[in-house]
C-alpha cells in the first residue's frame, strides 16, 4: 500500500507539472514562434514524466524486494552437525518455496572443508529440490542410515503418507561415498560380520542383519521425482532403491562399487551392491545414461512380494521400508518403465540388467534400448540381461506374468547375452550381439514351456 500511495502522489504531481508548463507557455512574456512552443512543450512534458516515474519506482521495488523469497538456501547458513544443517536448510526452503543448494565448500565454525559428513540421512520433503553443487558427501563411521531418504518413511513409521515433487540433482562432479568403516552392509538376508562386513557385528542392541538403512538413496510412495547427475561410490547395499514410486526419471548416474572394500589393509566383502533397484509398485519411470560398475546387478527391476507379516513398514527386518507385502489388484506390478543407454558391468560377476518378478505380481510393458557390456578381461558377468528366475518365490513366475518386454541393441561379452530364467511371453528381443565367447545369444534356462510368443531377430555371435 505504501508503494501505491507514493506512485499515486507522484502521478498527481506530474499532472500539476504538466498544467504549470502549459500555462507558462500560454502566458509567455514575449511572442514565441508556434514551432518553438511545441518543442518546448514536448521537452517539458518528457522531463516531467521522467521525474514522476522515477519517484514512483524508487519506492515500489523496495517493497517488492522485501516480499520476494530467496532464490535458494544453503546449509552454510545454519548451525549444528553437517546433516542437521542440511535438514534445517531443507525445512527452511520448504517454508520459503525455494531450492536447497549444498555447495562444494562446507563452512562451519569459521573452518572450510571440501566434504560433508553424514551421521544420519538427509530427509527430503514434498516439493523439495535438492541441488548438490560439485560437492562430496560421505557417510561417517557413526552412520547406520541412508545418504538421502524421503521424510515420509523410516524407523517406526508404519503409515507412509505419499509425497510428490522430489528432485535431487547434481551440478558438476558430485560424489556420494560410503563410510570408511561401515556399521552394516548387505540386504536383510545377510548377517553382518559373517557374510558381509559391518562394525556392528556382535554389538548388543544392534541388528545383526542388513536392512533398508544400508541403501544409499531411498524413496517410497513418491509421485513425480528425479535423481540426476550423481556418482555413488562404495555403497553399503543398493545405491538407489525406489518403492511404489511413479512418474519419475533417473539419469546420468555413475556407480563405482566392487563387492569388496579394502579396510585397514584387509579386503572385506560387501554384498548386494546393486546400482539402481525399482521395487514393488513402481511405474511410469525413465532410467537412462547409467555408467560404471557395481558389486551386484547394475540395474534391477524386482517385484518380489512377501507374505511375512514381520516385514512391515518401518521395521528393520526387511530391505523394503514400505513393507514387501503385495497390496493386490495389480497395484504392486512393475510396469511402464524405459531403460536407455546402460554402459557398464557387474564387477561381482552377476548381471548388468535384471528383470525379476515372482508369482502373484506381474511385470509388463518394459523397454530396454541400448546396453553395452564394458567388462574388463578379468571379469565376466553371468548375463547382460537376465529375465526371471526359478530360485525366488517358489519357482518361475506363471506364464503370462512377465510380458510385453522389449529388449534391443545389446552388445555383450557376458557368459549369457540374454538369459531367460523364468517365464516370458508376448515379447521382442532384437539387435543382439555377442562377442568374446561362444554360445547362444538367447539362453532359455527355465525350459521352453515357460516361453510363449517371443520374437527374436538379428541375434549374432561375433568372433574377436
Number of C-alpha atoms within 10 A of each C-alpha: 8 10 16 14 13 17 21 14 14 20 19 12 16 20 15 12 18 18 12 12 15 15 11 12 14 12 9 10 8 6 9 12 8 9 9 10 15 13 11 15 17 12 10 15 19 12 15 19 18 12 15 20 15 12 16 20 15 13 16 17 12 11 14 10 10 8 9 9 12 12 12 18 23 20 24 18 12 17 13 13 13 22 19 18 19 29 19 20 24 26 18 18 24 19 10 15 16 19 21 25 25 23 20 19 17 20 18 17 7 6 8 11 10 13 17 23 20 26 20 20 25 23 22 24 22 19 18 22 24 25 20 23 17 18 23 21 22 21 26 20 16 15 22 24 25 26 29 20 23 22 18 20 22 23 12 11 16 16 12 17 12 15 21 17 16 21 21 20 20 22 15 12 14 19 21 23 22 26 20 15 18 23 23 30 33 31 26 22 14 19 19 25 19 12 16 23 27 25 15 19 18 12 9 8 7 11 17 19 25 29 25 28 30 29 29 29 26 26 23 28 21 24 20 19 23 19 20 20 21 23 20 25 24 24 35 34 32 30 30 24 25 22 24 21 25 23 18 21 18 22 20 17 21 21 27 21 28 21 26 19 17 11 13 9 7 9 11 17 20 26 25 26 35 31 33 25 21 22 26 32 25 28 27 18 23 18 23 21 18 24 22 22 27 34 29 27 30 31 26 23 25 21 27 21 20 16 11 11 10 14 19 21 23 20 20 21 20 23 24 27 28 25 24 24 19 19 14 10 9 14 16 25 26 29 25 19 24 18 22 18 19 25 21 22 34 34 27 23 21 24 30 33 26 22 24 26 31 27 18 19 24 24 31 23 17 24 19 22 18 19 26 19 22 22 21 10 8 6 15 24 25 20 27 30 28 24 21 26 23 17 11 15 15 10 16 22 26 17 16 17 20 29 22 21 23 19 22 21 19 24 20 29 24 27 23 24 29 25 24 25 23 28 30 30 19 16 20 18 20 17 16 23 19 26 18 15 15 13 13 16 19 18 16 18 15 18 12 11 10 19 19 15 12 16 12 16 12 11 19 16 17 11 9 6
